[in-house]
Amino acid sequence: MMDKEQRQIVLKRLASSNEGVALKEYFNELIIKLTDSRLYKSDDFEMEGKSALKAVAVLEKILRDLELLKREKKGKGRTQYT
């Protein structure tokens, strides 16, 4: 098992790779499928719909985290006034 720092390094590498882009596209497809209300039967709509929305929230959080890791952190640059 890896510690948090190692995991962040690996996730940052994943986020900026082709595999990370493919994962993002796959998650977006899943989010679209999960939020399509036509896929649920009317008698199970409330239970399945709520659980699907929770799953979408988890997938969206993963996507946000990967997007944050993907961006390079910009250091404070010097300006003409400093």
Buried (B, 14 or more C-beta within 10 A) or exposed (E): EEEEEEEEEEBBEBBBEEEBBEBBEEBEEBBEEBEEEEEBEEEEEEEBBEEBEEBBEEBEEBBEEBEEBBEEEEEEEEEEEE
